[in-house]
Amino acid sequence: MQQTKILLEESEMPTHWYNVAADMPNPPAPPLGPDGNPVTPDAMSAIFCEPIIQQEMAQERWIEIPDEVRQVLTMWRPSPMFRAHRLEKALGTPAKIFYKYEGVSPAGSHKPNSAVPQAYYNKMAGVKKLTTETGAGQWGSSISLAGQMYGLDVTVYMVKVSYQQKPFRRSMMETWGAKVYASPTDHTQAGKAALAADPNNPGSLGLAISEAVEVAASNPDTCYSLGSVLNHVCLHQTIIGQEAKKQLAKVDEYPDIVIGCCGGGSNFAGVAFPFLADKAAGKEVRLVAVEPDSCPTLTRGHYAYDFGDSVGMTPLMLMYTLGHDFMPPSIHAGGLRYHGDSPLLSQLVKEGIVEAHGIPQLATFEAGVQFARAEGIIPAPESCHAVARAIIEANACKESGEAKTILFNLSGHGHFDMASYDKFFAGELENYAYPEQAIKDALSHLPKVG
Ligand SMILES: *Cc1c(COP(=O)(O)O)cnc(C)c1O
């Protein structure tokens, strides 16, 4: 019988997170404060607890995972890896396709890999309450789950359109004990201002971040937590790629190509950064980040200092950005609609170490359906971007006759996104490429630095 599933023992779960900053050719560009100087740890302590700030600025290559965190992660980790024999056959490709499956967590995606340590460190630091934002609801549900594990109160500002369109994500957060508000609300300055300008404001991720940050900054027992973009989030996700390496080694494989979808960059960082250590040591491996054509941050955005939220409360980060006032088109991969991207990942793309590609919406759902019919698992619309790119690479192997080894991260399942699949089947989804003019205009709105 062909081997399909590659598993690890609990004892083989990584004991350390991998910090890519240690292997980057140039040191990571620092976040800047309003005065144009690098942000001090002290300034960050208004919204983050001490251990999180330390990890955000860490330089050392390996950072130990606390036992109490590993204990909770073993609820679903190590996560399985599969060889996509049926998909390979359906495509008629000589390529070997492997995927790491992160949909096995209780929240259904990779996000609890960071939510759990974030909740743990906040608890240890004496924090009572966490605030956060959520778009489609995946991060909100992950931090609600993690808050519950360690006895922290969690308040989630959920983008209003998603609050209305995804009631079950809200129920999930409430089941895990969180308080969920439709953002913009009338109990923060940022929310009030947005509602005064437009009472029907549908909300955006940037605005929800402004609300969550404001509440954390104005309450001493409250910290803010973010589900992607920041260095410590990318760090926590590297457990994915480290496990993947061990799993491939068990079947004597090493990838030629590593693929992940990219919203803020965390699951991509998770699967790809551990391979970057080998690449830095001279090994040949392509690292490929995939984003929607409708939110083309890495492929068409500006590499510049910009705010992480829409109001301008966060420090300035050097990253690819579509402008902090970017209003996302309503595509279905809600988790990929952020205006910026991880500064670490952005810098690696800028330096040519990581490749980035865009995919149109319809092609992602076509790939998702093809994958589900071959492999069984129904991918989240975000993950469909990685699937689509893996299929493109496998088809290229068919053309060239090369038997490359392809690894991609299947970041989550699509069980809460079946309405999007319905629309795809009904022919109601469209391709939408973000207009060039809007990208040009964003340049004039970028904050001036120095
Ligand atoms: C949130 C999410 C993403 C995008 O976030 P990243 O930080 O870029 O990983 C991708 N896939 C799934 C399933 C998600 O929930």
The ligand as a Tripos MOL2 file, in Angstrom:
@<TRIPOS>MOLECULE
LIG
   15    15     1     0     0
SMALL
NO_CHARGES

@<TRIPOS>ATOM
      1 C1         -6.2000   33.8980    8.8000 C.3       1 LIG1
      2 C2         -5.9860   32.8300    7.8150 C.ar      1 LIG1
      3 C3         -5.0390   32.9570    6.7800 C.ar      1 LIG1
      4 C4         -4.2450   34.2030    6.5240 C.3       1 LIG1
      5 O1         -3.4420   34.6490    7.5560 O.3       1 LIG1
      6 P1         -1.8560   34.5220    7.5500 P.3       1 LIG1
      7 O2         -1.4180   35.2790    8.7300 O.co2     1 LIG1
      8 O3         -1.3550   35.1230    6.2610 O.co2     1 LIG1
      9 O4         -1.5420   33.0930    7.6340 O.co2     1 LIG1
     10 C5         -4.8430   31.8830    5.9290 C.ar      1 LIG1
     11 N1         -5.5490   30.7510    6.0540 N.ar      1 LIG1
     12 C6         -6.4790   30.5900    7.0250 C.ar      1 LIG1
     13 C7         -7.2350   29.3080    7.1010 C.3       1 LIG1
     14 C8         -6.7130   31.6250    7.9340 C.ar      1 LIG1
     15 O5         -7.6190   31.4520    8.9090 O.3       1 LIG1
@<TRIPOS>BOND
     1     1     2 1
     2     2     3 ar
     3     2    14 ar
     4     3     4 1
     5     3    10 ar
     6     4     5 1
     7     5     6 1
     8     6     7 2
     9     6     8 1
    10     6     9 1
    11    10    11 ar
    12    11    12 ar
    13    12    13 1
    14    12    14 ar
    15    14    15 1
@<TRIPOS>SUBSTRUCTURE
     1 LIG1         1 GROUP 0 **** ****
